[in-house]
Structures are given as structure tokens and as C-alpha cells.
Amino acid sequence: MSKPSRRIPSVQRLLSLPLLLASMAAGNALAADYEQVPGSALTFASQYQGEVFVGRFPDFKTTLSFDPADPAAARLDVVIPLATASTRNPERDETLLGSDFFASARFPQARYTATGFRALGDDRYAADGTLSLRGISKPVTLTFTWTPGERPVLAGKATVKRLDFDVGAGDWADTADLPNEVAVSTKVFFQAK
């Protein structure tokens, strides 16, 4: 009677197990793809003749691919329908949408895109991206915090120089009445795609 043959795993097979486990762990660290969910906000603030005003873009859409362990591989895309801009002042809103400012009839949307983030420490990052507004594209840096979780949150700020994009040029170019720098802030809630 012969003994049943028992296979002994090869050394090569045993050594490949740690590599398999390592590649599975690396797969878990890949960037997640996110889409914006309700409750998100994109606002801008400036002043006119010393009076501060705040506006918002209620219909903006954001998509994000991001892994905090590999910020250089991140991608961010924000589409901003300009005709939805609102400061809750009908006269000012009409001016903002007109040809001197956003020219929303001619340029219906602005877009911010960034590829690759920089880690600043303490869940803070910088996205050196490009803002396209009124047919002009210029670099704009968004600094933000990232709060991970089931519903991650990106909360960020940027400064946009309006005259770089011909926003409020001509009769509105006087920065004594209307500063060149506009503060932009956002708080975006995400869910995984």
C-alpha cells in the first residue's frame, strides 16, 4: 500500500504570498473617486466702496480623485455655472452677470481644474490648479483641509485676482472702489462614486 502523496508548497510559492498581500494592501490605498453631494457651498466675498458683500454659486459641481497617502496623484474638477451667481441683491446680481463682470451669456461657466496636490501637514493640502473664466485661464492655488470619513469634507480657500480675468475691467477697474482680490471659499461634501 502506498502512502498518499502530499504536496509540499514550493519555496517560490511561499515567497510570493507576502508579495500578493503587499499588492492587495497597495490596492486599498489607491485614490478614491468622489462626487459632490447636497449641502456643499461655493462662495465669494468682496467689497464695493467699503461695503462687504458675499455671493454664492449654488449649482456648482465637483468631482475628485484623491488619496491622502498620495496627494500628487489627485485630480479635482469644479464646474461653475455663472448665471447662478447670487449676492441676494438683484441690482448687484444683474451687474455681476452682465458683460462688465462674468458675461454669463457669452461665458456660461467657469472651471477650476487641478492635477496633483501638495501635502501641507495636519490634513491640509494645496491644489495648484487652473481657473478658466471669461475665456482666460490662469493659475490659482486652493488651500484646503480634508476630513475623511463616510462623507468626506473638503473645506478650502483661494484668492482670485478679478482683473486677471477681465472681471470688472473698464469702468470697474478702479481697485479703490472694488478690490482686485476676491476671497473664494468652499465646503464640499463628498460620497464615493
Order of alpha helices (4+ residues) and beta strands (2+ residues): alpha-beta-beta-beta-beta-beta-alpha-beta-beta-beta-beta-beta-beta
